Amino acid sequence: MAPDDPVDDLKRLWQEQDNQEGKMSVATIRERAFASERKVSRRNLREYAAAVVVCAAFGVVAFIDSSEIVRLGAVAILVATAYLVYHLRRHGTMRVLPPDLPLASCLDFHRAELVRQRDLLRGVWRWYLAPFIPGVALILGGRVLERPERWWFGVIAAVIVAATFIGIARTNARAARKLQGRIDGDTAKPRL
């Protein structure tokens, strides 16, 4: 091999090059953190608004329905909604990236918030859907007991509720996978 072989020189340069792909500046981290904060805040606002509607609707049912079982189911829905709001507020609110963090700490903070959101979405059955099952079961069961000849209505409603819950779980699982992709991509070494 000749000492000045251009192919070997190119190969050596290619292997020794500094890989800039996947590296982020502090400005990029801050932009992504701010975008995540906005997105999570909007999601939480939608959930809180839905909780108000659910509380209004099932609050009325809890007071005026003729069936004690249905009223008990409505109260269970109200309790589940209160728990959902509490859990979302405590575990689903995105913390704001402090402006004075050093670069590495910015990345760690941003990654930790993405991990929190991913874990929240992964646990949607436990904290979001499961608490509603007793209330829904009581309401559907109460309706079937009121009119046993319309048992098929209870079955159809249960299938619709189950399909809705499965759809919500799948949507959240997909969002958790997307967040995992961001976590994997956003943890590259920052460039100065």
C-alpha positions as CSV (number, residue, x, y, z in Angstrom):
1,M,0.0,0.0,0.0
2,A,1.3,3.4,-1.0
3,P,1.7,5.9,1.9
4,D,-0.5,8.5,0.2
5,D,-3.3,6.3,-0.9
6,P,-6.3,8.6,-1.4
7,V,-8.9,5.8,-0.8
8,D,-7.3,5.0,2.6
9,D,-7.2,8.7,3.5
10,L,-10.9,9.1,2.7
11,K,-11.7,6.0,4.6
12,R,-9.7,7.1,7.6
13,L,-11.3,10.6,7.5
14,W,-14.8,9.1,7.2
15,Q,-14.2,6.8,10.2
16,E,-12.7,9.6,12.4
17,Q,-15.3,12.3,11.6
18,D,-17.3,13.7,14.5
19,N,-20.9,12.5,14.2
20,Q,-23.1,15.6,14.7
21,E,-26.3,13.7,13.9
22,G,-28.6,13.5,16.9
23,K,-26.9,16.2,18.9
24,M,-28.9,19.1,20.2
25,S,-28.2,22.6,21.3
26,V,-29.7,24.0,24.5
27,A,-32.0,26.2,22.4
28,T,-33.4,23.0,20.7
29,I,-33.9,21.4,24.0
30,R,-35.8,24.4,25.3
31,E,-37.9,24.6,22.2
32,R,-38.9,21.0,22.5
33,A,-39.6,21.3,26.2
34,F,-41.8,24.3,25.6
35,A,-43.7,22.5,22.8
36,S,-44.2,19.5,25.1
37,E,-45.4,21.8,27.9
38,R,-48.0,23.4,25.6
39,K,-49.2,20.1,24.2
40,V,-49.6,18.5,27.7
41,S,-51.3,21.6,29.0
42,R,-53.8,21.5,26.2
43,R,-54.4,17.8,26.7
44,N,-55.0,18.4,30.4
45,L,-57.3,21.3,29.8
46,R,-59.4,19.1,27.5
47,E,-59.6,16.4,30.2
48,Y,-60.6,18.9,32.9
49,A,-63.3,20.3,30.6
50,A,-64.6,16.7,30.0
51,A,-64.5,16.1,33.7
52,V,-66.8,19.1,34.3
53,V,-69.3,17.8,31.7
54,V,-69.2,14.3,33.2
55,C,-69.7,15.6,36.7
56,A,-72.6,17.8,35.6
57,A,-74.3,14.9,33.7
58,F,-73.8,12.2,36.3
59,G,-74.4,14.6,39.2
60,V,-77.9,15.1,37.9
61,V,-78.3,11.3,37.5
62,A,-77.1,10.8,41.1
63,F,-79.8,13.0,42.4
64,I,-82.9,12.4,40.2
65,D,-82.8,8.8,38.8
66,S,-85.4,6.5,40.1
67,S,-83.1,3.5,40.5
68,E,-80.9,3.4,43.6
69,I,-78.4,1.1,41.7
70,V,-78.1,3.7,38.9
71,R,-77.7,6.5,41.4
72,L,-74.9,4.6,43.1
73,G,-73.3,4.0,39.7
74,A,-73.5,7.7,39.0
75,V,-71.8,8.5,42.4
76,A,-69.1,5.9,41.5
77,I,-68.6,7.7,38.2
78,L,-68.2,11.0,40.1
79,V,-65.6,9.5,42.4
80,A,-63.7,8.1,39.5
81,T,-63.8,11.4,37.7
82,A,-62.5,13.2,40.9
83,Y,-59.7,10.6,41.1
84,L,-58.8,11.1,37.4
85,V,-58.5,14.8,37.8
86,Y,-56.4,14.4,40.9
87,H,-54.1,11.9,39.3
88,L,-53.8,13.9,36.1
89,R,-53.0,17.1,38.0
90,R,-50.5,15.3,40.2
91,H,-48.7,13.1,37.7
92,G,-49.7,14.5,34.3
93,T,-48.8,18.2,34.6
94,M,-45.6,18.9,32.8
95,R,-43.1,20.8,35.0
96,V,-41.6,23.9,33.4
97,L,-38.0,23.8,32.4
98,P,-36.1,26.2,34.6
99,P,-34.3,28.9,32.6
100,D,-31.0,28.7,34.5
101,L,-30.2,25.0,34.2
102,P,-26.8,24.1,32.6
103,L,-26.9,22.3,29.3
104,A,-26.6,18.7,30.6
105,S,-29.2,19.3,33.3
106,C,-31.6,20.8,30.7
107,L,-31.4,17.6,28.8
108,D,-31.9,15.4,31.9
109,F,-34.9,17.5,33.0
110,H,-36.5,17.4,29.6
111,R,-35.9,13.6,29.4
112,A,-37.4,13.0,32.8
113,E,-40.5,14.9,31.9
114,L,-41.0,12.9,28.7
115,V,-40.5,9.7,30.8
116,R,-43.2,10.9,33.3
117,Q,-45.6,11.5,30.4
118,R,-44.8,8.2,28.8
119,D,-45.4,6.3,32.0
120,L,-48.6,8.2,32.6
121,L,-49.9,7.1,29.2
122,R,-48.7,3.5,29.6
123,G,-50.7,3.3,32.9
124,V,-54.0,4.5,31.4
125,W,-55.8,1.3,32.3
126,R,-54.9,1.6,36.0
127,W,-55.6,5.3,36.7
128,Y,-57.9,6.4,33.8
129,L,-60.2,3.5,32.7
130,A,-60.4,1.0,35.6
131,P,-61.9,3.5,38.1
132,F,-64.9,3.9,35.8
133,I,-65.7,0.2,35.5
134,P,-67.7,-0.1,38.7
135,G,-69.8,2.9,38.0
136,V,-70.5,1.8,34.4
137,A,-71.3,-1.7,35.6
138,L,-73.7,-0.4,38.2
139,I,-75.5,1.9,35.8
140,L,-75.8,-0.8,33.1
141,G,-76.8,-3.4,35.7
142,G,-79.4,-1.1,37.2
143,R,-80.9,-0.4,33.8
144,V,-81.2,-4.1,33.0
145,L,-82.8,-4.8,36.5
146,E,-85.3,-2.1,35.8
147,R,-86.3,-3.6,32.5
148,P,-85.1,-7.2,32.2
149,E,-86.8,-7.7,28.9
150,R,-84.3,-5.2,27.4
151,W,-81.3,-7.2,28.6
152,W,-79.8,-7.0,25.0
153,F,-79.6,-3.2,25.4
154,G,-77.3,-3.7,28.4
155,V,-75.1,-6.1,26.4
156,I,-74.9,-3.7,23.5
157,A,-74.0,-0.8,25.8
158,A,-71.4,-2.9,27.6
159,V,-69.8,-3.8,24.2
160,I,-69.7,-0.2,23.2
161,V,-68.2,0.9,26.5
162,A,-65.6,-2.0,26.2
163,A,-64.7,-1.0,22.6
164,T,-64.4,2.7,23.7
165,F,-62.1,1.7,26.6
166,I,-59.9,-0.4,24.3
167,G,-59.8,2.4,21.8
168,I,-58.7,4.8,24.5
169,A,-56.0,2.4,25.7
170,R,-54.7,1.8,22.2
171,T,-54.6,5.5,21.5
172,N,-52.6,6.1,24.7
173,A,-50.3,3.2,24.0
174,R,-49.5,4.7,20.6
175,A,-48.8,8.1,22.1
176,A,-46.5,6.4,24.7
177,R,-44.6,4.7,21.9
178,K,-44.2,8.1,20.1
179,L,-42.9,9.6,23.4
180,Q,-40.5,6.7,23.7
181,G,-39.2,7.6,20.3
182,R,-38.7,11.2,21.3
183,I,-37.0,10.0,24.5
184,D,-34.6,7.9,22.5
185,G,-34.0,10.8,20.0
186,D,-33.9,13.6,22.5
187,T,-31.2,12.0,24.8
188,A,-28.4,12.5,22.3
189,K,-25.4,14.4,23.6
190,P,-25.9,18.1,23.3
191,R,-23.5,20.2,21.3
192,L,-22.1,23.3,22.7
